[in-house]
Amino acid sequence: MAKLELTSSRCRSLECPLGKKKEVFRCTKRTGLGVETRESGTATYWFYYTAPSGKAAQLKIRGVQDITFEAAVRRWSELRSQTVLGGDPAAEKAERKAIPTYGDIALQHMAHNATYQKTPHNTDRIIRCHLLPRWGKLRLNEITSQSIALWLAEKRKGLAPATVEKIRVTMNRSFELAAEWNIPGASPNPVRTVKRIRFNNRRDKYLTADEAKRLLAECDTSLCKQLGSIVRLLLLTGARKMELLRAKWADVNLERRAWYIPETKTGVPRHVPLSSAAVTVIEGLRRWDDCPWLIPNPETREPYTDLKRPWDTARDKAGLPDLRIHDLRHSAASFLVNSGVDLYAVGKILGHADHQSTMRYAHLANDTLMSAVEAGAAKMQLT
């Protein structure tokens, strides 16, 4: 190590002595400032100091060719002030580098989802399409609540409110998992203080009997030969689409007229009673040897993965362009309620986890209640 007063011109002319791999030149005027030269010809500004632990420490500033001597002195002054106040710049830098990027956490988030979610690809799509492009390269402590809020506000200009909320919830979950795993930089969670935008995304569509008949007529002519049976059973049972598509013959007991669903959205298995009409549909289904599925794709003998194209074609031909497959579940509830079935029974049939989910159909009982009061008034013959 050599000592001399470092200046701009001198720093640029310093060279590593012949026969040495490196040489350090310490400044006599500015304590801790030094230049390290190497046999390769490179020269780098360094800050040398004594850490609070009493051990010698050093921190790289920048290459002599990369910044001016004046900029190196300014950086040296900042670091010098930090150490005088008891700080440890090298240790703090190491701590910052130990904080992973959001991209690192996102990969762990997706791997975690795959261990318990039935459809992890939905969350994965949100992470890959929206979160990773914007936040993937930033370290967790570089992501702020303000930047997230501004970004989500921009997202709302082109995406549905429900989609933007899904993005916010997914990002929040990433930080919550990181905190649970004691990953540095995860706390405090910057998403937690980003306010959720209130919106009403609920849309209930209920088929009339005539609309149901038109829809079934088009489904029966579909190129997808199983579509008619699928739609009939969804209307007759009120089941969710994936519950039916993954139903097995072993779960159906036609003698007892019951269908056992082992895996449901709520995580609670349930039995669905089968009406005579539902039994008739099931009895008419084709069965294949060594195929356990109730309504498989005839070509693959495996459950359908997508019904979008045949469904869109059938509903459009039926004059119901805004109808979703999930609306068949709502329609099944509507027919039950307007037939006089009480809401508790409807909730049990649909497999609702709490009565609040069933209460959305309460207003549909109006026709039944009106018939009841009319019958009572007629019986009293007051007029």
C-alpha positions as CSV (number, residue, x, y, z in Angstrom):
1,M,0.0,0.0,0.0
2,A,1.3,3.4,-0.9
3,K,0.2,6.8,0.5
4,L,0.0,10.0,-1.5
5,E,-2.3,13.0,-2.1
6,L,-4.8,11.9,-4.7
7,T,-5.9,14.4,-7.4
8,S,-7.9,14.0,-10.6
9,S,-4.8,13.8,-12.8
10,R,-2.8,11.6,-10.5
11,C,-5.7,9.1,-10.1
12,R,-5.9,8.7,-13.9
13,S,-2.1,8.1,-14.2
14,L,-1.8,5.5,-11.4
15,E,-0.6,2.1,-12.5
16,C,-0.1,-1.2,-10.8
17,P,3.7,-1.8,-10.3
18,L,5.3,-4.5,-12.4
19,G,5.3,-7.9,-10.7
20,K,2.3,-7.1,-8.6
21,K,-1.3,-8.2,-9.1
22,K,-2.7,-5.1,-7.4
23,E,-1.7,-2.0,-5.5
24,V,-3.7,0.3,-3.3
25,F,-2.9,4.1,-3.1
26,R,-4.4,5.7,0.0
27,C,-5.0,9.5,0.1
28,T,-3.1,11.4,2.7
29,K,-5.6,14.3,2.6
30,R,-8.9,12.5,2.7
31,T,-9.0,9.7,5.3
32,G,-10.3,6.5,3.8
33,L,-10.3,7.4,0.2
34,G,-8.1,5.2,-2.0
35,V,-7.5,3.9,-5.5
36,E,-6.9,0.2,-6.2
37,T,-5.0,-0.5,-9.4
38,R,-4.6,-4.0,-10.9
39,E,-2.2,-5.6,-13.4
40,S,-5.0,-5.7,-15.9
41,G,-4.9,-1.9,-16.1
42,T,-8.1,-1.1,-14.2
43,A,-8.3,1.4,-11.4
44,T,-11.1,1.7,-8.9
45,Y,-12.0,4.2,-6.2
46,W,-12.6,2.6,-2.8
47,F,-13.6,3.8,0.7
48,Y,-11.6,2.2,3.5
49,Y,-12.8,2.5,7.1
50,T,-13.1,0.7,10.5
51,A,-16.5,-0.9,11.1
52,P,-18.4,-0.5,14.4
53,S,-17.2,-4.0,15.3
54,G,-13.6,-2.8,15.1
55,K,-12.8,-4.7,12.0
56,A,-11.3,-3.1,8.9
57,A,-13.9,-2.8,6.1
58,Q,-14.0,-1.3,2.6
59,L,-16.6,-0.4,0.0
60,K,-16.2,0.1,-3.7
61,I,-17.1,3.5,-5.1
62,R,-16.7,3.3,-8.9
63,G,-14.1,2.8,-11.5
64,V,-11.7,5.7,-12.2
65,Q,-12.7,5.7,-15.8
66,D,-16.4,5.7,-14.9
67,I,-16.8,8.8,-12.8
68,T,-14.9,12.0,-12.2
69,F,-12.6,12.6,-9.3
70,E,-15.0,15.2,-7.9
71,A,-17.9,12.7,-8.0
72,A,-15.7,10.1,-6.2
73,V,-14.9,12.7,-3.5
74,R,-18.6,13.6,-3.0
75,R,-19.3,9.9,-2.5
76,W,-16.4,9.5,-0.2
77,S,-17.7,12.4,1.9
78,E,-21.1,10.8,2.2
79,L,-19.7,7.5,3.3
80,R,-17.3,9.2,5.7
81,S,-20.1,11.0,7.3
82,Q,-22.0,7.8,7.6
83,T,-19.2,6.0,9.4
84,V,-18.6,9.0,11.8
85,L,-22.2,8.6,12.9
86,G,-21.7,4.9,13.6
87,G,-22.9,3.5,10.4
88,D,-21.5,0.5,8.4
89,P,-21.9,1.2,4.7
90,A,-20.6,-2.1,3.5
91,A,-22.8,-4.1,5.9
92,E,-25.8,-2.0,4.9
93,K,-25.1,-2.6,1.2
94,A,-24.8,-6.3,1.9
95,E,-28.2,-6.2,3.6
96,R,-29.7,-4.4,0.7
97,K,-28.3,-7.0,-1.8
98,A,-29.7,-9.8,0.4
99,I,-33.2,-8.4,-0.3
100,P,-34.7,-10.4,-3.2
101,T,-36.5,-8.9,-6.2
102,Y,-40.2,-9.2,-6.6
103,G,-39.5,-11.6,-9.4
104,D,-37.8,-14.0,-7.0
105,I,-40.8,-13.9,-4.6
106,A,-43.3,-14.3,-7.5
107,L,-41.7,-17.6,-8.5
108,Q,-42.0,-18.8,-4.9
109,H,-45.6,-17.6,-4.8
110,M,-46.5,-19.6,-7.9
111,A,-44.8,-22.7,-6.6
112,H,-46.7,-22.3,-3.4
113,N,-50.0,-21.9,-5.2
114,A,-49.4,-25.2,-7.0
115,T,-49.4,-27.0,-3.7
116,Y,-53.0,-26.3,-2.8
117,Q,-54.9,-24.3,-5.4
118,K,-57.2,-26.3,-7.8
119,T,-56.6,-23.8,-10.6
120,P,-53.3,-22.1,-9.9
121,H,-52.9,-21.0,-13.5
122,N,-55.4,-18.2,-12.9
123,T,-53.1,-16.6,-10.3
124,D,-50.0,-17.5,-12.4
125,R,-51.5,-15.6,-15.3
126,I,-52.0,-12.4,-13.2
127,I,-48.4,-12.7,-12.0
128,R,-46.8,-13.3,-15.4
129,C,-48.9,-10.9,-17.5
130,H,-49.2,-8.0,-15.1
131,L,-47.0,-8.1,-12.0
132,L,-43.7,-9.4,-13.3
133,P,-43.3,-7.0,-16.3
134,R,-43.7,-4.0,-13.9
135,W,-42.2,-5.1,-10.6
136,G,-40.1,-8.2,-11.4
137,K,-36.7,-6.6,-11.4
138,L,-37.2,-4.3,-8.3
139,R,-36.2,-5.4,-4.8
140,L,-38.9,-5.6,-2.3
141,N,-37.8,-2.6,-0.4
142,E,-37.8,-0.5,-3.6
143,I,-41.6,-1.0,-4.1
144,T,-43.7,1.7,-2.5
145,S,-47.4,2.1,-1.8
146,Q,-47.5,5.3,-3.8
147,S,-46.0,3.7,-6.9
148,I,-48.4,0.7,-6.6
149,A,-51.4,3.0,-6.3
150,L,-50.5,5.1,-9.3
151,W,-49.8,1.9,-11.4
152,L,-53.2,0.4,-10.5
153,A,-54.9,3.7,-11.3
154,E,-53.4,3.4,-14.8
155,K,-54.5,-0.2,-15.0
156,R,-58.1,0.8,-14.4
157,K,-58.2,2.8,-17.6
158,G,-58.0,-0.4,-19.7
159,L,-59.0,-3.2,-17.4
160,A,-62.2,-4.2,-15.6
161,P,-62.4,-3.2,-12.0
162,A,-62.5,-6.9,-10.9
163,T,-59.3,-7.6,-12.8
164,V,-57.5,-4.7,-11.2
165,E,-58.7,-5.8,-7.8
166,K,-57.4,-9.4,-8.6
167,I,-54.0,-7.9,-9.4
168,R,-53.9,-5.9,-6.1
169,V,-55.0,-9.0,-4.1
170,T,-52.4,-11.2,-5.8
171,M,-49.5,-8.7,-5.2
172,N,-50.6,-8.3,-1.6
173,R,-50.5,-12.1,-1.2
174,S,-47.0,-12.2,-2.5
175,F,-45.8,-9.8,0.2
176,E,-47.8,-11.7,2.9
177,L,-46.2,-15.0,1.9
178,A,-42.7,-13.4,1.9
179,A,-43.3,-12.0,5.4
180,E,-44.4,-15.5,6.6
181,W,-41.2,-16.9,5.1
182,N,-39.2,-14.2,7.0
183,I,-37.8,-12.9,3.7
184,P,-35.9,-9.6,4.2
185,G,-37.7,-6.5,2.7
186,A,-41.2,-8.0,2.9
187,S,-42.2,-5.9,5.9
188,P,-43.9,-3.5,5.9
189,N,-46.2,-4.7,3.1
190,P,-46.6,-1.7,0.7
191,V,-49.8,-3.2,-0.8
192,R,-51.6,-3.2,2.5
193,T,-52.1,0.6,2.5
194,V,-53.3,0.7,-1.1
195,K,-57.0,1.3,-0.9
196,R,-59.4,-1.1,-2.5
197,I,-61.6,0.6,-5.0
198,R,-65.2,-0.3,-4.3
199,F,-67.3,-1.6,-7.2
200,N,-70.3,-3.7,-7.8
201,N,-69.3,-6.5,-10.1
202,R,-72.2,-8.8,-9.4
203,R,-74.4,-9.7,-12.4
204,D,-77.2,-12.2,-12.1
205,K,-78.9,-13.5,-15.2
206,Y,-81.8,-15.9,-14.8
207,L,-83.3,-17.9,-17.7
208,T,-87.0,-18.1,-18.3
209,A,-88.5,-21.5,-19.2
210,D,-88.8,-20.4,-22.8
211,E,-85.2,-19.2,-23.0
212,A,-84.0,-22.5,-21.5
213,K,-85.9,-24.4,-24.1
214,R,-84.3,-22.2,-26.9
215,L,-80.9,-22.7,-25.5
216,L,-81.2,-26.5,-25.2
217,A,-82.5,-26.7,-28.7
218,E,-79.3,-25.0,-30.0
219,C,-77.1,-27.1,-27.7
220,D,-78.6,-30.3,-29.1
221,T,-77.5,-29.3,-32.6
222,S,-74.0,-28.3,-31.6
223,L,-71.0,-30.0,-33.0
224,C,-70.0,-30.7,-29.4
225,K,-72.2,-33.8,-28.9
226,Q,-72.1,-33.6,-25.1
227,L,-73.1,-29.9,-24.8
228,G,-76.8,-30.6,-24.6
229,S,-76.4,-33.1,-21.7
230,I,-74.0,-30.8,-19.9
231,V,-76.3,-27.8,-20.0
232,R,-79.3,-29.9,-19.0
233,L,-77.5,-31.3,-15.9
234,L,-76.2,-27.9,-14.9
235,L,-79.8,-26.5,-15.0
236,L,-81.2,-29.6,-13.2
237,T,-78.6,-29.8,-10.5
238,G,-77.3,-26.2,-10.0
239,A,-73.8,-27.6,-10.0
240,R,-70.7,-25.6,-10.9
241,K,-69.3,-26.3,-14.3
242,M,-66.1,-27.9,-13.2
243,E,-67.9,-30.1,-10.6
244,L,-69.9,-31.6,-13.5
245,L,-67.0,-31.8,-16.0
246,R,-65.0,-33.8,-13.4
247,A,-67.9,-36.0,-12.2
248,K,-67.3,-39.7,-12.3
249,W,-69.7,-42.6,-12.7
250,A,-68.5,-44.0,-9.4
251,D,-69.9,-40.8,-7.7
252,V,-73.4,-41.2,-9.1
253,N,-76.0,-43.5,-7.5
254,L,-79.0,-43.7,-9.8
255,E,-80.9,-46.0,-7.4
256,R,-80.7,-43.5,-4.6
257,R,-80.8,-40.6,-7.1
258,A,-77.8,-38.9,-5.6
259,W,-74.6,-37.5,-6.9
260,Y,-71.6,-37.2,-4.6
261,I,-69.2,-34.4,-5.2
262,P,-65.9,-35.0,-3.3
263,E,-64.2,-31.8,-4.3
264,T,-66.1,-28.5,-4.2
265,K,-65.2,-24.8,-4.2
266,T,-65.8,-24.5,-0.5
267,G,-63.7,-27.6,0.2
268,V,-66.6,-29.4,1.8
269,P,-67.9,-32.6,-0.1
270,R,-71.6,-32.7,-0.7
271,H,-74.4,-34.9,-2.1
272,V,-76.7,-33.5,-4.8
273,P,-80.2,-34.9,-5.1
274,L,-81.1,-35.9,-8.6
275,S,-84.5,-35.3,-10.0
276,S,-86.2,-37.8,-12.3
277,A,-85.3,-35.5,-15.2
278,A,-81.7,-35.5,-14.2
279,V,-81.7,-39.3,-13.8
280,T,-83.1,-39.6,-17.3
281,V,-80.3,-37.4,-18.8
282,I,-77.7,-39.5,-17.0
283,E,-79.2,-42.8,-18.1
284,G,-79.0,-41.5,-21.7
285,L,-75.3,-40.8,-21.5
286,R,-72.9,-42.9,-23.4
287,R,-70.3,-44.9,-21.5
288,W,-66.9,-46.0,-22.7
289,D,-64.9,-48.9,-21.3
290,D,-62.1,-47.9,-18.9
291,C,-63.4,-44.3,-18.9
292,P,-64.4,-43.2,-15.4
293,W,-65.8,-39.7,-16.4
294,L,-69.5,-39.1,-16.5
295,I,-69.4,-36.7,-19.5
296,P,-66.0,-36.9,-21.1
297,N,-64.9,-35.5,-24.4
298,P,-65.7,-38.3,-26.9
299,E,-62.4,-37.8,-28.7
300,T,-60.0,-37.8,-25.8
301,R,-62.1,-39.7,-23.2
302,E,-60.9,-37.1,-20.7
303,P,-62.8,-34.2,-19.1
304,Y,-63.4,-31.1,-21.3
305,T,-60.9,-28.3,-20.6
306,D,-62.8,-25.7,-22.6
307,L,-66.4,-25.3,-23.8
308,K,-66.1,-21.6,-24.8
309,R,-66.5,-22.0,-28.6
310,P,-69.5,-24.4,-28.6
311,W,-71.1,-22.6,-25.7
312,D,-70.7,-19.1,-27.4
313,T,-72.2,-20.5,-30.6
314,A,-75.2,-22.1,-29.0
315,R,-76.1,-19.1,-26.8
316,D,-75.7,-16.7,-29.7
317,K,-78.0,-18.8,-31.9
318,A,-80.5,-18.9,-29.0
319,G,-80.5,-15.1,-28.8
320,L,-78.8,-15.0,-25.4
321,P,-75.4,-13.3,-26.2
322,D,-74.7,-12.2,-22.7
323,L,-75.4,-15.5,-21.0
324,R,-72.5,-17.2,-19.1
325,I,-72.3,-20.9,-18.2
326,H,-72.3,-19.9,-14.5
327,D,-75.7,-18.3,-15.1
328,L,-77.1,-21.8,-15.5
329,R,-76.4,-22.2,-11.8
330,H,-78.3,-19.0,-11.0
331,S,-81.1,-20.1,-13.2
332,A,-81.4,-23.5,-11.4
333,A,-81.7,-21.5,-8.1
334,S,-84.3,-19.3,-9.7
335,F,-86.5,-22.2,-10.8
336,L,-86.2,-23.8,-7.4
337,V,-87.1,-20.6,-5.5
338,N,-90.1,-19.8,-7.8
339,S,-91.3,-23.4,-7.3
340,G,-91.8,-22.7,-3.6
341,V,-88.5,-24.3,-2.4
342,D,-87.3,-22.4,0.7
343,L,-83.9,-20.7,0.6
344,Y,-82.3,-23.0,3.2
345,A,-83.0,-26.0,0.9
346,V,-81.7,-24.1,-2.1
347,G,-78.5,-23.3,-0.3
348,K,-78.0,-27.0,0.6
349,I,-78.6,-28.1,-3.0
350,L,-76.2,-25.5,-4.3
351,G,-73.6,-26.3,-1.6
352,H,-73.3,-22.7,-0.3
353,A,-71.0,-22.4,2.7
354,D,-73.1,-19.7,4.4
355,H,-76.7,-18.3,4.0
356,Q,-75.5,-15.0,2.7
357,S,-74.7,-16.6,-0.6
358,T,-78.2,-17.9,-0.9
359,M,-79.9,-14.6,0.1
360,R,-79.0,-13.2,-3.3
361,Y,-82.0,-15.2,-4.5
362,A,-84.4,-14.0,-1.9
363,H,-86.1,-11.5,-4.2
364,L,-86.9,-14.3,-6.7
365,A,-89.5,-15.7,-4.2
366,N,-91.7,-12.7,-4.9
367,D,-93.8,-14.6,-7.5
368,T,-94.4,-17.5,-5.0
369,L,-95.2,-15.0,-2.2
370,M,-97.6,-13.1,-4.4
371,S,-99.4,-16.3,-5.3
372,A,-99.7,-17.1,-1.6
373,V,-101.2,-13.8,-0.6
374,E,-103.6,-14.0,-3.6
375,A,-104.7,-17.5,-2.5
376,G,-105.3,-16.3,1.0
377,A,-107.3,-13.2,-0.1
378,A,-109.4,-15.4,-2.3
379,K,-110.1,-17.8,0.5
380,M,-111.3,-14.9,2.8
381,Q,-113.7,-13.6,0.1
382,L,-113.7,-10.1,1.6
383,T,-114.7,-8.4,-1.6
